[in-house]
Amino acid sequence: MQCLRNRDNQLRGAVGVARPPTPVALYDDPALVTTSDQQLPDQTSPGSELTRRVVVTSTGVLAVSAALAACSSNANSALPATLAPAADEPLGRTSDIPVGGGTVFAGQKVVVTQPVSGTFKAFSAICTHQGCTVNKVAAGTIDCPCHGSKYAITDGSVVHGPAPRPLPQRQITVSDGMIGLV
């Protein structure tokens, strides 16, 4: 029985009995040693507290400012070659596109049509039904081999389903008898 009482007292001492505060050294200066129930003297003036949030925010603002300053350039300077706008990707000659028909450029995923002489249109070559690549232009339509969808060469609209939407237009340039994909 005595053994149990000793054990109970030990447990109460560890958990239930309040112990006197143990000094914790927060600074090297012995004058600033405090206990857990004491307050440190206020040695800061109002508004001069340096919190972690202020330090982290200030560091972030400084880093972004430095990056922007390093990336900014003089308006008269030329862009480096890596930042210059890319030239149009050449697709072919205008003479390669038949009037009333078109040509599929599968590698570039684009189809170029010439509904009337001198008028060139470009559309995505990806069928809006299930993503197959259209494979031919015939009889005034752009044809998909997978499920039979057909699109108008004039505006990419659906002529025959199951395609749910028209082919999206693509931007091209026509200059000096050449067609370029923008």
C-alpha positions as a Python dict, from the first residue, in 0.01 Angstrom:
ca = {
    (1, 'M'): (0, 0, 0),
    (2, 'Q'): (284, 235, 87),
    (3, 'C'): (431, 168, -257),
    (4, 'L'): (110, 286, -422),
    (5, 'R'): (100, 607, -213),
    (6, 'N'): (457, 692, -310),
    (7, 'R'): (375, 635, -671),
    (8, 'D'): (58, 849, -643),
    (9, 'N'): (255, 1132, -484),
    (10, 'Q'): (517, 1112, -756),
    (11, 'L'): (249, 1130, -1023),
    (12, 'R'): (76, 1422, -848),
    (13, 'G'): (407, 1599, -827),
    (14, 'A'): (461, 1550, -1197),
    (15, 'V'): (115, 1642, -1309),
    (16, 'G'): (-111, 1799, -1046),
    (17, 'V'): (110, 1994, -809),
    (18, 'A'): (218, 2343, -911),
    (19, 'R'): (591, 2385, -903),
    (20, 'P'): (773, 2711, -851),
    (21, 'P'): (878, 2882, -1174),
    (22, 'T'): (1217, 2784, -1302),
    (23, 'P'): (1430, 3074, -1428),
    (24, 'V'): (1487, 3063, -1800),
    (25, 'A'): (1778, 3257, -1942),
    (26, 'L'): (1658, 3442, -2249),
    (27, 'Y'): (1964, 3663, -2288),
    (28, 'D'): (2329, 3648, -2194),
    (29, 'D'): (2278, 3949, -1968),
    (30, 'P'): (2188, 3816, -1618),
    (31, 'A'): (1979, 4128, -1556),
    (32, 'L'): (1737, 4011, -1823),
    (33, 'V'): (1677, 3661, -1680),
    (34, 'T'): (1307, 3603, -1638),
    (35, 'T'): (1073, 3332, -1525),
    (36, 'S'): (772, 3205, -1712),
    (37, 'D'): (532, 3420, -1505),
    (38, 'Q'): (730, 3746, -1540),
    (39, 'Q'): (718, 3998, -1821),
    (40, 'L'): (1026, 4136, -1992),
    (41, 'P'): (1072, 4507, -1950),
    (42, 'D'): (939, 4704, -2247),
    (43, 'Q'): (1252, 4839, -2414),
    (44, 'T'): (1092, 4935, -2743),
    (45, 'S'): (918, 5253, -2832),
    (46, 'P'): (566, 5226, -2975),
    (47, 'G'): (562, 5131, -3342),
    (48, 'S'): (924, 5013, -3352),
    (49, 'E'): (862, 4643, -3307),
    (50, 'L'): (1039, 4426, -3564),
    (51, 'T'): (825, 4117, -3616),
    (52, 'R'): (898, 3817, -3832),
    (53, 'R'): (613, 3917, -4063),
    (54, 'V'): (767, 4260, -4122),
    (55, 'V'): (1109, 4110, -4193),
    (56, 'V'): (973, 3845, -4434),
    (57, 'T'): (748, 4093, -4615),
    (58, 'S'): (1025, 4349, -4648),
    (59, 'T'): (1265, 4087, -4781),
    (60, 'G'): (1010, 3975, -5039),
    (61, 'V'): (939, 4329, -5155),
    (62, 'L'): (1312, 4395, -5183),
    (63, 'A'): (1370, 4077, -5386),
    (64, 'V'): (1085, 4154, -5629),
    (65, 'S'): (1207, 4511, -5669),
    (66, 'A'): (1559, 4393, -5745),
    (67, 'A'): (1432, 4141, -6000),
    (68, 'L'): (1219, 4402, -6174),
    (69, 'A'): (1506, 4647, -6182),
    (70, 'A'): (1735, 4384, -6330),
    (71, 'C'): (1480, 4287, -6597),
    (72, 'S'): (1379, 4639, -6696),
    (73, 'S'): (1537, 4782, -7003),
    (74, 'N'): (1581, 5112, -7175),
    (75, 'A'): (1309, 5182, -7433),
    (76, 'N'): (1576, 5240, -7699),
    (77, 'S'): (1755, 4909, -7646),
    (78, 'A'): (1687, 4611, -7870),
    (79, 'L'): (1536, 4294, -7730),
    (80, 'P'): (1772, 4000, -7696),
    (81, 'A'): (1721, 3730, -7959),
    (82, 'T'): (1557, 3499, -7704),
    (83, 'L'): (1287, 3758, -7626),
    (84, 'A'): (1225, 3883, -7980),
    (85, 'P'): (887, 3786, -8125),
    (86, 'A'): (908, 3466, -8326),
    (87, 'A'): (872, 3492, -8702),
    (88, 'D'): (577, 3327, -8872),
    (89, 'E'): (622, 2956, -8926),
    (90, 'P'): (619, 2902, -9302),
    (91, 'L'): (349, 2663, -9418),
    (92, 'G'): (379, 2679, -9795),
    (93, 'R'): (311, 2877, -10108),
    (94, 'T'): (-27, 3025, -10189),
    (95, 'S'): (-14, 2833, -10519),
    (96, 'D'): (-18, 2506, -10317),
    (97, 'I'): (-370, 2579, -10187),
    (98, 'P'): (-636, 2499, -10450),
    (99, 'V'): (-923, 2744, -10504),
    (100, 'G'): (-1239, 2592, -10353),
    (101, 'G'): (-1027, 2351, -10148),
    (102, 'G'): (-744, 2347, -9900),
    (103, 'T'): (-442, 2168, -9758),
    (104, 'V'): (-398, 1997, -9420),
    (105, 'F'): (-65, 2062, -9244),
    (106, 'A'): (-82, 1779, -8990),
    (107, 'G'): (257, 1857, -8832),
    (108, 'Q'): (143, 2210, -8745),
    (109, 'K'): (-215, 2094, -8670),
    (110, 'V'): (-362, 2349, -8908),
    (111, 'V'): (-566, 2338, -9230),
    (112, 'V'): (-549, 2627, -9478),
    (113, 'T'): (-833, 2678, -9725),
    (114, 'Q'): (-893, 2909, -10023),
    (115, 'P'): (-1272, 2935, -10055),
    (116, 'V'): (-1242, 3192, -10336),
    (117, 'S'): (-941, 3302, -10534),
    (118, 'G'): (-705, 3509, -10318),
    (119, 'T'): (-892, 3456, -9989),
    (120, 'F'): (-713, 3228, -9743),
    (121, 'K'): (-855, 3094, -9419),
    (122, 'A'): (-691, 2881, -9151),
    (123, 'F'): (-845, 2652, -8890),
    (124, 'S'): (-728, 2405, -8632),
    (125, 'A'): (-685, 2060, -8784),
    (126, 'I'): (-814, 1896, -8465),
    (127, 'C'): (-1173, 1770, -8487),
    (128, 'T'): (-1396, 1910, -8212),
    (129, 'H'): (-1570, 1573, -8171),
    (130, 'Q'): (-1296, 1353, -8024),
    (131, 'G'): (-968, 1520, -8114),
    (132, 'C'): (-874, 1333, -8431),
    (133, 'T'): (-672, 1520, -8693),
    (134, 'V'): (-868, 1604, -9008),
    (135, 'N'): (-708, 1443, -9311),
    (136, 'K'): (-845, 1602, -9629),
    (137, 'V'): (-1027, 1890, -9790),
    (138, 'A'): (-1272, 1783, -10062),
    (139, 'A'): (-1596, 1909, -10217),
    (140, 'G'): (-1596, 2229, -10009),
    (141, 'T'): (-1552, 2057, -9672),
    (142, 'I'): (-1273, 1974, -9429),
    (143, 'D'): (-1316, 1606, -9344),
    (144, 'C'): (-1239, 1404, -9031),
    (145, 'P'): (-1166, 1035, -9091),
    (146, 'C'): (-1262, 912, -8744),
    (147, 'H'): (-1639, 960, -8728),
    (148, 'G'): (-1727, 1145, -9048),
    (149, 'S'): (-1748, 1504, -8924),
    (150, 'K'): (-1731, 1767, -9201),
    (151, 'Y'): (-1658, 2140, -9169),
    (152, 'A'): (-1716, 2426, -9415),
    (153, 'I'): (-1398, 2561, -9581),
    (154, 'T'): (-1536, 2916, -9559),
    (155, 'D'): (-1572, 2947, -9179),
    (156, 'G'): (-1499, 2607, -9017),
    (157, 'S'): (-1865, 2557, -8920),
    (158, 'V'): (-2004, 2205, -8882),
    (159, 'V'): (-2165, 2081, -9205),
    (160, 'H'): (-2208, 1720, -9088),
    (161, 'G'): (-2180, 1586, -8731),
    (162, 'P'): (-2111, 1437, -8487),
    (163, 'A'): (-1876, 1734, -8425),
    (164, 'P'): (-2039, 1962, -8165),
    (165, 'R'): (-1854, 2286, -8248),
    (166, 'P'): (-1685, 2454, -8545),
    (167, 'L'): (-1311, 2432, -8597),
    (168, 'P'): (-1132, 2717, -8417),
    (169, 'Q'): (-977, 2973, -8652),
    (170, 'R'): (-598, 3005, -8662),
    (171, 'Q'): (-410, 3318, -8756),
    (172, 'I'): (-198, 3319, -9072),
    (173, 'T'): (-14, 3575, -9278),
    (174, 'V'): (-4, 3586, -9658),
    (175, 'S'): (289, 3777, -9807),
    (176, 'D'): (483, 3752, -10134),
    (177, 'G'): (309, 3429, -10231),
    (178, 'M'): (393, 3261, -9897),
    (179, 'I'): (161, 3153, -9613),
    (180, 'G'): (291, 3172, -9256),
    (181, 'L'): (138, 3046, -8934),
    (182, 'V'): (141, 3313, -8662),
}
